[in-house]
Amino acid sequence: MKKYIVVGLLFLFIAIIIAVGVFFFLSFSLKQNQLPEETMTVPQIETGNSFEKTTSSPAIPLEIPLRNLPISENQKAVLDTVGGDVETFVITLEMQTCARKKLGEARLAEIIAGASPTKYETSILLQCL
């Protein structure tokens, strides 16, 4: 009986060691550290009971050159990692349509106006390139 308890505790200890190792491997993996930490922002959630419906949406031009947008140094670094240049990169209508489907009209307008996308939003928007 004592032998089974010792073997069971040893198995439990090894399982805990493996779980901790997997946790640290996933926490510090390269995929999470590719983007600078300062590009991550916490979205603000409105909790009011107002159900106002906006009837007009801001007009978004067909092509938007990045040199005209307020871009931080970290966002420029992210653009450099995917091989883009701020002076020559243009957001096309197809990219805007993809981003509108993935993020929604309101959030896309905020980002174009200068709001920083979160890490999650950046990974979604990279699919639209």
C-alpha positions as CSV (number, residue, x, y, z in Angstrom):
1,M,0.0,0.0,0.0
2,K,2.8,2.4,0.9
3,K,4.5,1.7,-2.5
4,Y,1.3,2.8,-4.3
5,I,1.1,6.1,-2.4
6,V,4.8,6.9,-3.1
7,V,4.4,6.1,-6.8
8,G,1.2,8.1,-6.9
9,L,2.8,11.1,-5.3
10,L,5.9,10.8,-7.6
11,F,3.5,10.8,-10.6
12,L,1.7,13.8,-9.3
13,F,4.9,15.7,-8.7
14,I,6.2,14.9,-12.2
15,A,2.8,16.0,-13.7
16,I,3.0,19.3,-11.8
17,I,6.6,19.9,-13.1
18,I,5.5,19.2,-16.7
19,A,2.5,21.6,-16.3
20,V,4.7,24.4,-14.9
21,G,7.2,23.8,-17.7
22,V,4.5,24.0,-20.4
23,F,3.0,27.2,-18.8
24,F,6.4,29.0,-18.8
25,F,7.1,27.8,-22.4
26,L,3.8,29.2,-23.6
27,S,4.1,32.4,-21.6
28,F,7.5,33.3,-23.0
29,S,7.1,31.9,-26.5
30,L,8.3,33.9,-29.4
31,K,4.9,34.5,-30.9
32,Q,3.7,36.6,-28.0
33,N,6.9,38.6,-27.9
34,Q,7.0,39.6,-31.6
35,L,4.9,42.8,-31.0
36,P,6.1,45.5,-28.7
37,E,4.3,45.6,-25.4
38,E,3.4,49.3,-25.6
39,T,1.2,48.6,-28.6
40,M,-1.2,46.8,-26.4
41,T,-4.0,48.9,-25.0
42,V,-7.0,48.1,-22.9
43,P,-10.3,48.8,-24.6
44,Q,-12.8,50.9,-22.8
45,I,-16.2,49.3,-22.3
46,E,-19.2,51.5,-21.9
47,T,-21.7,50.2,-19.4
48,G,-24.5,52.8,-19.8
49,N,-28.0,51.9,-20.6
50,S,-28.2,54.2,-23.6
51,F,-29.3,52.5,-26.8
52,E,-28.8,55.3,-29.2
53,K,-28.4,54.3,-32.8
54,T,-26.1,56.2,-34.9
55,T,-27.5,56.8,-38.4
56,S,-24.5,58.3,-40.0
57,S,-21.1,56.8,-40.3
58,P,-17.9,58.8,-41.0
59,A,-16.8,58.8,-44.6
60,I,-13.7,56.7,-45.1
61,P,-11.7,57.5,-48.2
62,L,-10.9,54.9,-50.8
63,E,-7.1,54.9,-50.2
64,I,-5.5,56.1,-47.0
65,P,-1.7,56.8,-47.1
66,L,0.0,56.0,-43.8
67,R,2.2,59.1,-43.9
68,N,-1.0,61.2,-43.2
69,L,-2.0,59.2,-40.1
70,P,-0.7,59.7,-36.5
71,I,1.4,56.6,-36.0
72,S,3.5,56.0,-32.9
73,E,7.0,54.6,-32.9
74,N,5.8,51.2,-31.8
75,Q,3.3,51.0,-34.6
76,K,6.0,51.9,-37.0
77,A,8.1,49.1,-35.6
78,V,5.2,46.6,-36.1
79,L,4.9,47.9,-39.7
80,D,8.6,47.3,-40.2
81,T,8.3,43.7,-39.0
82,V,5.8,42.9,-41.7
83,G,7.9,44.7,-44.3
84,G,6.0,47.9,-44.8
85,D,7.2,51.5,-45.2
86,V,5.3,54.4,-43.7
87,E,6.0,56.7,-46.6
88,T,4.8,54.3,-49.3
89,F,2.3,52.1,-47.6
90,V,-1.4,52.8,-48.6
91,I,-4.4,51.2,-47.0
92,T,-6.6,50.1,-49.9
93,L,-10.3,49.7,-50.1
94,E,-10.0,45.9,-49.9
95,M,-7.9,46.2,-46.7
96,Q,-10.6,48.6,-45.3
97,T,-13.4,46.2,-46.2
98,C,-11.5,43.3,-44.5
99,A,-10.8,45.4,-41.4
100,R,-14.5,46.6,-41.3
101,K,-15.7,43.0,-41.3
102,K,-13.3,41.9,-38.6
103,L,-13.4,44.9,-36.3
104,G,-16.6,46.8,-37.1
105,E,-17.2,50.2,-38.6
106,A,-17.0,52.2,-35.3
107,R,-13.7,50.7,-34.2
108,L,-12.1,51.0,-37.6
109,A,-13.0,54.7,-37.7
110,E,-11.4,55.1,-34.2
111,I,-8.2,53.4,-35.4
112,I,-8.0,55.5,-38.5
113,A,-8.6,58.7,-36.4
114,G,-5.5,57.8,-34.3
115,A,-6.6,55.3,-31.6
116,S,-4.0,52.5,-30.9
117,P,-5.2,49.0,-31.8
118,T,-4.8,46.3,-29.2
119,K,-2.5,43.4,-29.7
120,Y,-5.4,41.2,-30.6
121,E,-6.7,43.8,-33.1
122,T,-3.2,44.1,-34.6
123,S,-3.1,40.4,-35.2
124,I,-6.5,40.5,-36.8
125,L,-5.6,43.5,-39.0
126,L,-2.3,41.8,-40.1
127,Q,-4.6,39.1,-41.8
128,C,-6.0,41.9,-44.0
129,L,-2.7,42.9,-45.5
